[in-house]
Amino acid sequence: MDLTLPVTRLPGIGESSASRLKKLRIHSIFDLLYHLPFRYEDRSRIVAASSAQAGETVTLIGRLDTVKNAYTRHGKILQKSVFSDASGSLQVIWFNQPFLSRTIRKSSPVALYGKVDFFDRKPALISPEYELINEGNVGSKLIHTARLIPVYPETAGVSSKWLRSKIFRLLSFLDIPEILPFDPGMLKWKEALWSAHFPASYSDVPPARNRLAFDELLLLQLLALLRRDSWRRTPLTHKFRVNNNLLDRFITYLPYTLTSAQLNVVDEIISDLSRPFPANRLLEGDVGSGKTVVAAFAAFIASQNGFRTLFMAPTQILAHQHHQTLVSLFRPFDLKIGLITGSKKIDNRHTSLDIIVGTHALISKSVKLDRVGLVVIDEQHRFGVAQRAALALKGASPHILTMTATPIPRTVALTLYGDLDLSVIDELPPGRIPVKTWVVPDFKRPASYSWIASQLASGQSQLFVVCPFIEESETLTSVRAATVEFDRLKLVFPEFPTGLLHGRLKSGEKEKVMEKFRAGEYRILVTTPVVEVGLDIPAANIMLVEAADRFGLAQLHQLRGRVGRGDIQSYCLLFTDKPTSRLKAMEQYNSGLKLAELDLKLRGPGELYGTAQHGLPDLKVADYGDLELIEKSRNCARNLLPRLGEYPLLRSLLKEDKIALIQPN
């Protein structure tokens, strides 16, 4: 059977059930197999009816007498029966389940699971779960009782009992061949599926989940390697020549000295641009590490070879900032640099530009560009694969350099970015003063405001205030919203002009607000996490984050990176009513990578990158922190790739459009 087929191909699952299963991200048969229990309930303790004691939760196996409907004095319906086994009998009571009188026949062999209590002053099994037993199959084929019972993530209309029945039947009749063409030294695939869903004991679960996690990681690794292989087969229509004398001249004109880490990455990029296939490199660097100037080297090389560079930013504000930075860097040279955003268009004159900076407008069909030799994408995780592909189509086969300030733990990089060459700028420019960070409990808010006022009064400080939401939330009333905080802080700091920035403002309004803040007309800027990426305001030296516990550590670190860019001491105040050891790590570490690894370990990838879409596949079984298993799956994928065509089952599971397991959130 093709495991990528929709679940509607299975008996008993129609369109209505399939619609409900989609809420659990179950689309295919494979998805159903990988919808694993999140816990198990031990119902294996079978007792005799005569020894069942009030207060105990027990499993009984025997026979039921006729189930009769009865009414209480208040008119409520209940069902009564008598359970019996070789040791004796026990009354059984259900409430408001009249269908049982038709479902359970007299003397039906049955397994019951429930709590013993008193009813009419007599011991009784109250509202038990029941499972009818086929004669001759007692014990061995029970699904819902007398064993470890899988408990699954559920949704309306899809209970664990329903899922148990469907998955048990699927595993029973499905002839599942081994997915791997070799023995990874683990359980066989079908054996692992059985043990993960219906283990005989708790000790069966870890090796089963380990095998399934390995398969999940292997699929991700193979997909990355297939993309890398496909990219490297792309014919390169232009090979760049590197003029070292011009590069040395460019370095001479820079207003600062490059770090050794920056120079190492420049060498890696020069090597990329000299290869016979397009470069596809991910440049990771902490906030303020100088990624933009490294990208400028690549753009300079492209221009010297007669090709233009597209420089794409995630927001218009950041696009303007990159444009200003590049204009400044290339002022001594005869490079023409333009800007295309949703609010600012460039006419036919853009055909003469060497570097074009923009946002998503760069990939619109109306923007016709030729001679594109390099595409630089800032904050890679904010653009989808389709957007990057559309950018790539602007050139026959352009080199691609992706930049991110989002710290990527090694295990995540190995899992997700196997198709990219990875460079890391792991040091900051000399002379940077580390930002002092404090976790501030709510009772210290008044004292903190007094301290902030004194800093602002000195005339050398500006303040960012970051709130999680734009408007107040009906469900999260304690979390401060940007619009409300803006009005409140104008009363708290009446002598200091205050601005408001959030995603609902029009582009022109955002630019005006940022320009006023940059010029010092606003001393305080209240904003949402839109300020998280890339903004450079050297005079801003205080960052205040409201409800800091709602952010991932990597996201908090990026917010902190908005200050500390000048030559005076900067501060980051994390306001929270829940001071935790996790937040205290912000006081201890200035390394974004260290914080990312810590948050990955504590809270997982979704929390690592905050509440915004992070683009990470939501692993169902595997763990991004399991370095040993990740490296094992990576090595296996490399060995398997040349022979992948020999294994159609494995190949079929690599269809990205059919497997929810590997689809990003």
N, C-alpha and C positions, 0 to 999 in steps of 0.2 A: 504493500500500500504506500502511496505517496503521502508522506507525513506533512507535506506543505498544503494538502487539500484542506478546504474549510471544514469546521466541525460539523456542519450540517450534513456531511457525508456519513456521519456515524448514526447508528440506529437510535431513535428516541431523542434526537436533538434537531428540532425544527428551527424555523426562522425566529420565532419568539424567544426560544432559549438562547439561540446564537446572539440575539440582540442584547440579552442580559449578560452573556459571557463577555461581550466586548468591553463591558465596564471593568472587567478583571483583566483586560488586555489578552484575552483568549480568542484568537481568530482561527488558528489552524489546529490540526490534530497534534502537531508537535507542541504547540502552546499548551494544550490540555495536559499532555504528558509532563511538561515542565512546570505546571502549576502545583508546586510542592506544598506540603503541609507546613504551617509555621509552628505547630506544636503537636504533641501526641497526648492522648488521654488513655490512661491504663485502665482497661475494663477486663483485664484477664483474670481477676480474682473471682472464681466461680464458687458459690457456697450452696449448701443444701437449704431447702426451704425451712426446715426445722431449726436451723442454727442462725437464721437471719435475725439480727438484733436491731431494735429501734435506734435510729441515728446513723446506721451504716449505709454506705452506698455499695450496692452489690450487683453481681451478675448471677442470674438464675437460668438454668436450662431444664426444661421439662415440658408440661402440657398445660393448656388453658381450657377451662370449661367455657361454656357459652358466655359471650359478652352481652350483658343486658343493660338497656338504658333505664335510668331511674331519675327521679326528681327530688330535689331537696325541699324543705318546707318553704323556702323562698322562691321556688319555681325554677331553680337552675338545674340544668341537665347534667348528669354524670353517668359514667359507665362502670359497671361492676363485673368482676369475674373472679374465679378462683384458680390459682396456679397450684400445680401439684407435681412432685417428683417422688423418687423412691423413699425419701425421708419423711414426707408429710405434705402439708398444703399451707397456702398463704393467700389472703384476699388481695386483690389488685383493684386499684381505683384510678380512673381517668376523669378528667373534667372537660365537658363540652367537646367531645369527640365522637358524635353519634355514628360516624361512618365505621367505627371499629366493630360494631355489631354485625356489619355486613362483611368486613374484611377478614376477621378472625373467626374461623369455624370451630365448633366444639371439638375438643381433643387435639387441636392443632399443636404440633411440636413447635416450640418457640423459645427464643432467648430473650430475656428481659434485663434491662439495666436501669436502675433507679435507686431512690432512697427509701429506706424502711422507716415508717412513722406509725402513728396511731390514727385509726379512723373508727369512729363509734367505739372507742375504748379498746379496740383490738389492733394488733400489729397488721400493717398493710403496706404493700408496695405502691407508692403514690406517683402517678403520672410517669410511669417508666417508658423509656424507649423500647420498642419491640422489634424483633427480627424473626420472621417466619423461617423455619428450617425444613429443607427437603429431607425426607427420610433417607438415611444412609450417608448424609453429608454432615452430620453433627460435628461441629468443631472446625473441620478443615476448611469449610467454605464460608464461614461467618465473616461478615464485612464490618458490621456496626457494633458488634458485641463480642465478648469473650476473647479479646485480644488488645493489642495497642491500636488505638483508633486514631487515624489521621484527622486533624482539624485544620481546615483550609481557610485562606482569606475568602470572604463571602461578599455577596451583594444581594439586593432585594430579589427574591425569586430563585436564588442559587444558594442552597444550603450546603453545609459540609456533607450531610447525608446523601444529597443528590449527587454531589461531586464524587463521593466515594463509590457510589453505584456505577456511575459512568466510567470512571477511571479503572475500576476493578474489571469491568466487562471489557474495556478496551485492551487492557494488558492481557486478559485471558484469551481473547481470540486473535489478537494481532501477532502475526509472525514477524517479529522485529529482528532483522539481521544485525550483526555487529556493525556499528557505525564506523569504527576505525579499522584500517587494513593491517594493524599491527597490535601487539599486546603492550599496553602502557604500564603493565605491572599493577593493574587495578581490577576491580570487578568488571565482569562483562556488562555491556550497556543495559540489556534487558534485566539482568539480575540487579543492577543498580537501581533501575526504575521501580522494580518490585519492592526492594528493600527501603527505598526512600518513601514510597507511598504506604506500604503495608509491612513494616518491619516485624520480625518475630520477637525482637528485643531491642531495647534502646541502643545496645552496642552495634546493631546492624546499620544504624543511621549514618554515623560519620563517614565510613568508607563509601557508602552509596552516594552521599552528597558530594564527596570528594571527586568521585568519578564523573558525576554530572557537571560539577563545577569545571573540571578539566575540559570537558567537551564544549562547554559554553565559552570558555576562554580560547580554546582552539579555534572555534568558528570566528571569533573576533580577530585573532591573529592571522588566520588565513585570508579573511576579507582585507585586512590592511596590506598583507603581502601581495594579494591579487591587484589591489589598486596601485601599489608601488610598481609592480611588474608592468601593468598596463601603461602607467605614466612613463616609464622608462623606455617603452617601445614607441612612444610618440616621436615621430621624426622631427629633428631640430632643424628649422629652416635658416637659422642664423647662429653662428658661433662667435661669441664676443672675444675680441682681442683686448688685452689689458695693458695700458700704457702706464708703467710704474712711475715714470717721471711726472705725469699728470696727477697720479694719486698722491705722490709725495708733496706736490704743490698744494693739493687740496688740504692735506694734513697741516701744512705750514700755515694756511690761512684760518684754520679753526681757532676760535677764541679760547680754547682750553686744550689740555693734554689728554689724549685718550688713555683709558686704562688698559692694562695688559689683556684683560678679558675681552674688551672691545676689539683690540687688534687681532686677537686669536680668531674671533668670529669673522672679522673682515677677511682674514686669510681663507677661512672656510668658504665664504661666499665667492671669493675670487676663484677658488678651485671649482666651485659649482658652475660658475659661468663659463668655464673653459671646457666642460665635459660635453660629450656628443649627444646628450639628452637634456631636456628641460630640468632646471633645478626645482626642487619642491622642499623648501626648508622652513622649519618652525623655529623662530627665534624667541626664546623665553628670557625675560630679564625682569628683575625686581623693579618696583616703581622708582623712577629717577636714575636708572642704571645707564641710560643713554642708548636706547634701541634706535631712536629716530635717526641719529647721526650715522649709525651703522647702515641703516637702510639707504641713507643718502649716498654712501659709497657705491652701493649697487646701482642706484639711479644714475650716478655720475658715469659709471662704466657704460651703462646702456646708452647714455647720451653721446658718449665719445664714439660709439659704434653706429650712430645714426638711428637709434631706436628711442621711443618714448617710454616713460614709466607712468602707470596708473597707480595712484596712492589712495587707497580706500580706507576711510575712517567710519566708525559706527554711528557717530552723531555729527550734526552740522557744526556744533561748537568745536568739537575736536578737529574737524576738517579745517576750519578756519585757523585753528592753532597750528596744525601741521603745515598749512600753507605759509603762515607767517615765519615759522621756523625754517622751512626750506628756502624761502626767499632770502632770509638772513644768511644761511649757510652758503648759498650759491651767489651771493652778491658780487664777489670778485670775478665770477665767471660769466660767460655769455650764455646762460641757460634761461629759457623762457618757462615760467611756472604759472599755471592757471588754476582756477577753482571752479568746480561744477558741483552745486548742491541743489536740493529741491527748490530753493528760493533764489538761487543765482545761476543764471545760464551763461554759457559762452557761445558766441556765434561762430561762424566759419573760421574765425581767426585761430580757433583752437587747433587747427591742423598744423600750425607752426610751433606748437608748444612742445617742450621737452619733457616736462613733468606736469601731470594733471592730477590735482587733489580733489577728492569728492566723497560723497556718501553713496547710498544705493543708487543715486541718479546716474552714476557711471555705468551701470549695467542696464539702463533703460534702452529700449530699441531705438529711441530717437537720437541717441548719441552715437554717431558713426565715427569710429576711430580706426586708423591704420598704423602700421609700424609700431605696434605695441610689443616691446621686447621683455618688459618686466612688469609684474603686478605685485604691489606691496599691500598686504591686508593687515590692518591694525586690529587687535583684539579678535583673534580667529574664532573664538567660541561664540561670537555674536552673529556670525553669518553661517547660513546653511550650505550644504554641499552644492545645491542647485545654484545659489548665488555665486559661489566661487567658480563653478563651471561656466556661468554666463560671463563672468569677468575674463576667464581664460579664452573665451571665444573672440574677445576683442583682438587677440593676436593669433597668429597661426599656431604657435606653441610657445607661449611666453614662459619665462622663468617666473616662479612664484615664491615670494618671501612673505611668510606670515609672522606677525609679531604678537606677543601676548605678555601682559604684566601679571596675568593670573598664574600664580605658582602651581606647577604641575608636579605632584609627587612622582618619583621614578616608576612606581608600579603602574600608575595611570598612564604615564607617557609610553611605557612598554606595551600596554594593552591597546591604547586608542590611537597612537600616532606612529605605528609601525610603518606606515607608508611615507612618512616624512623623515628627512634628516633633521636631527635636533641639535640646536646650538643654545648654549646658556651663557648669559652674562651674569657672572656670580659675584661681582664686586661693584660697589658704588664709587663714583668719582671722589678723589681725595678732598678732604676738607668738609665733607658733609657732617653736620651735627646731628647725632641720633635724636629722634623724636622721643620726648618723655611721655609715657602713657600711664594713665591712672584709671582704674575702675572706680566709678563714683556711685555709691548707693544713694537712694533717693533722699535720705535725711541730710545728706551733705550738699544738696542742690543750692540752698541759699548761700552757703559759704563759697561754693564754686562760682556762683554768679557775681559775688563781690570781688573775687579774685580776677574773673574775666573783665569786669568793669575797670579794674585798676590797670590791667594790661592794655585795654583799648584806649584808656585815657593817656597812656604814654605816647600815643601817636604812631607807634611802630608796629601795631598789631592789627590783624583782621581776623574775623571769626567765621568759620563754616559751622552751620548747624544742620545735621542730617537727620531726617525723620523717615521711618519706613514707608509711610503712606502719604498721599496727597490730601485726602479728606479723612474725617473721622470714621472709624469703623463701628458699626452697630454691635458687632460681636466682640471686638477688642477695644473696649472703651478706655482701658488704661494706657493704650499706646498712643503717644502724641502724634498728631498729623501735621503736615507741613503748613497748611493754610491756617490752622488754629494756632500753631506755635508762632507763626509769623505775626499774627495780631497780638499775641500775648507778649512776645519778646519786645515789641515796640513800646509796650508799657514798662517792661522790666528795664530796658536800656533806652529811655526816651532821647538821650543826648547823642545816640549813635545811629546814623541812617541805616536802614535795614531793607534788603531786597529779598525777593521770593523767586525761586527757580524750580520748575517741575516740568514733567513731560507733556502736560496739556497745553503749555504755552506755545504760541506760534513761533516759528523759527526766528523771525525778526525780533520778537519780544525776548526770546532767550538770549540772542546776541547782544541786545541792548543792556539787559541785566548783567551779563557777564562783563561787558565792556565797562559798565559803571563800577562793578566790583574790582576789576583789574585796575581801573584808574583811581580807586580809593574813594569814589563818591559814596559807595556803600561800604560801611565798616563791618556789617554783618550780612551774611547770605544764608537764608533758610532754604533748604533744598531737600529733594528726595535723593535716592542713590544714583540719580542721573549724573551726579558729580563724581561718581566712582572712577570713571575711566579717563585717565590722561590729562585732565585739566592742569594747567601750570600757572599758578598765581603766586609768584615769589614772596609777595608781602603778606600772604595769608599764613599765619603761624599757629593758629588754634583751631583744632577740629573737635567739635562736640557731637557725639552720636547718641541720639535718643533710642531707647529700647535696644541697646546693643546686643542683648541676648537673642534677638531675632535674626541676627546676621551670622553667616559663617565666618570663621577666622580669616580665611583668604580674602573675603569681601571686606572685612574690617581693616585688614592690612592695606588693601587698595585705597580705602577711604583715608586711612592714615597717611598714605602716600601723597595726598593732595597738599599736605603741609610739609615743612622741612626742606623746602626748595630754595630758601634764601640763606643769608649768612647769619641769622639770629636763631636763638633757641626756639624750637617749636614744641607744641604740646597736643596730645590727643586725650580727650576726656570721654570715657565710655559710661554713659548714664544707664543704669539698670536698677530694677527693683529685685533682681535675682543675681547677686554677685556669685559667680561660680569659679571653680578652678580653671575651667576652660577659658573664661574671659581673662582670668589672672595671667594666663599664658601670654596675653598681649603685652602685659607689663614686663614680662621676662624676656621675650624674644623680639628681635627686629628683623629676623630672617623670614621672608614670606614662605620659602620652601619648608622651613621647619614648622611653621604654623599650619601650612597646608597638610603636611604629613600627620600632624597631631589631630587636626580636625577630621581628616579622612579616617583615622583610627577610631576617633570618638563618635563621629556622627554620620560618616558615609559621604558619597559624592554629592548627593542632592543638597545636603547642608553645607558641604565644603564650599560650593559656589553660590550659596545664597538661594533666595526664593525665585530668582529669575531663571529662565530656561538656560540650563547649563550645557545642553548638548551631549551629556554623558549617557550612554546606554544604561538603563536601569537593570543591572545584573540580577537575575532571578535566583541564582544559586551561588555563584562565585563571589569573591570578596576582593575588591581592589587592593586591599592591604596584604594579600597572600603572595608575597614576592616569589617564594619557592615554586608554587603552582603556576604562576604567571610565566616564570622563566622556563619551566618544563614545557608548558604549552607552546611557548614561542619557539623553542628548539625543535619540537615535534612538527610545528607548522612549516618551518624552514626545510626540514627533511622531506616533508610530505608534498610540498608545493610542486616539484617537478613531475610527480606521478599522480597528481590530483585527477587527471582525466580518466584514470583507470578505476575510479571509485564513484559511480554515479549517485549513490545514496548521499555520500558526504557532499558531493558537488551540488546536489539539489537543495541541501539545507543552507547553501551559501547565497541563495536568491534573496537579496536584501529586502525586496518588496513583499516577501511572503513569510518572514519570520520575525514576529514581534520581539522575540528574545534579544535581537541585536538592533532594534530600532531605538533611536534616541527618544527621550521624553518629549 
